């Protein structure tokens, strides 16, 4: 119905403006800019970076469906995102989904200078509205020397409102299959030269493809940047998100073949997902303030203070959980840069990041979606601290040598309030861990660079793993740790017509944490010994046709990425079962992604994206596999300009063009063989975007 109303509105609107100024041409520059990334305290060209990285611009984001983060992040080799149902994300970077009870593991995620990853290691990535993001910067591989505990990498998202280049108001309306409706409103303003801000609001709802998979999400975000003197600036970010989504639960293969749209049915021992009203309700306020003080031409001080408050509600098959989470933190560092010598430039940073969390978790019986008798109640306070130092030397603007080291500490204090036990309180101290990194990059000519690095990864158990859905505090879990060896190369031709980036890495993880399930369906976690992770990542960008305004095809761009994962368990035995040398659960051997962007005459265009996933094991025994699939998406647009300040974009898209039947988000080591969460079959959307 909403889709029909949007098209009626479009028809009336077009009739109201009989003379559209098609002659207005807002042509992109033929010169392609140097690709830059925000990494290691600076915005810098990606060519000379010592890490494997990729930057995603707002223009790239808007080429894809903006109701979900999946298409955007899956375009980066080594990054894999799944969605079991609308709003229920799983994200892995150079790792697997085997330890993802709430979506994101082994990755540190920031909003500007503010960690979205909390003190307990959890990241509620589904709180973010993609339309409020200006750019995404992905740094792959362990970098705990600068960013605290992680073994997969760093994702930094830049919100709108910082470094605003032009005044703009946008309103986007989108409707589609499964009663989808999306609205996003944004105001960006630059006031004189010293103050800019953005206010963003979004709303999205959908009934979902499967039974009992509805989504309702509201966000409000505002960002402000104030340069109150020549050497000082303040940045403020505030985000409120209220998300509620139903969880239909996993299906067996026979249930999926019988009816892909069904939710988890009842058994002789447990009610159905729908009867239990299984789902997630998350209300979170996240905010921070950052200050930058340029002390002199060489020395700068940065400090940011941030916090988060979450009310979390999760009716599940076996219990009804409430969580209250409070987090606060500080990140501060001094940066010294010496650029006086034309031959030798160097810089160094010294800083601290600390986070503290207070968490109350209550579990009750779930009587058909209504809380019953109390099962358990625990208070858990956790802390994460990281002291870091980095030095970087650049010789003749070609050879970069970089060294950094971090001292990381993590601790959990817990108190079991109910039921009463002999030792109701205690502490889990993961100790002090040194995390060094040594890296180098050499620019052989103006377009070809090679890099190499060795770094230590470290990832302590998250709060959701120490105190998982079996309501037992597990004080025996050990942190994951390991050494990552990596080499890479990047080649950029003149004018960036062709770009290629290649990475090869070997990461031997010790004490890998894997997910197991009890007969009740409740999850718990164990250490799986060593895991060998060997990978290849290749990205290629080709600008086949630079912009030409008077041809049918104005421009044609191609991006392709290849990921190869050779991940194997080492010595791994659980309950007498030997899984040694098996493929690591939930990791496909091959992932191919392709994206073709075609700009056509009359300000229109088409973007086609394709993802191929090879088969992947769904249990540690490697006896059940998810089938390979090709996932193709298409989005077309037409920009109608009325003057230089007012534009309407009409867009439409098709998801799963090939109508493939696959599971996009699998339950790992699932009890009762309920592994599969079927993805939607072919579906459609369309909408309008007003820009003023």
Buried (B, 14 or more C-beta within 10 A) or exposed (E): EBBEEBBEEBEEBEEEEEEEEEEBEEEEEEEBEEBBBBBBBBEBEBBBBBBBBBBBEBEBBBBBBBBBBBBBBBBBBBBBBBBBBBBBBBBBBBBBBBBBBBBBBBBBBBBBBBBBBBBBBBBBBBBBBBBBBBBBBBBBBBBBBBBBBBBBBBBBBBBBBBEBEEEBBBBBBBBBBBBBBBBBBBBBBBEEEEBBBBBBBBBBBBBBBBBBBBBBBBBBBBBBBBBEEEEEBBBBBBBBBBBBBBBBBBBBBEBBEEEBBBBBBEEEEBBBBBBBBBBBBBBBBBBBBBBBBBEEEEEBBBBBBBBBBBBBBBBBBBBBBBBBBBBBBBBBBBBBBBEEEEEEBBBBBBBBBBBBBBBBBBBBEBBEBEBEEBBBBBBBBBBBBBBBBBBBBBBEEBBBBBBBBBBBBBBBBBBBBEEEEEEEEEEBEBEEBEBBBBBBBBBEEEBBBBBBBEBBBBBBBBBBBBBBBBBBBBEEBBBBBBBBBBBBBBBBBEEBBBBBBBBBBBBBBBBBBBBBBBEBBBBBBBBBBBBBBBBBBBBBBBBEBBBBBEEEEBBBBBBBBBBBBBBBBBEBEBEEEEBEEBBBBBBBBBBBBBBBBBBBBEBBBBBBBBBBBBBBBBBBBBEBBBBBBBBBBBBBBBBBBBEEEEBBBBBBBBBBBEEBBBBBBBBBBBBBBBBBBBBBBEBBBBBBBBBE
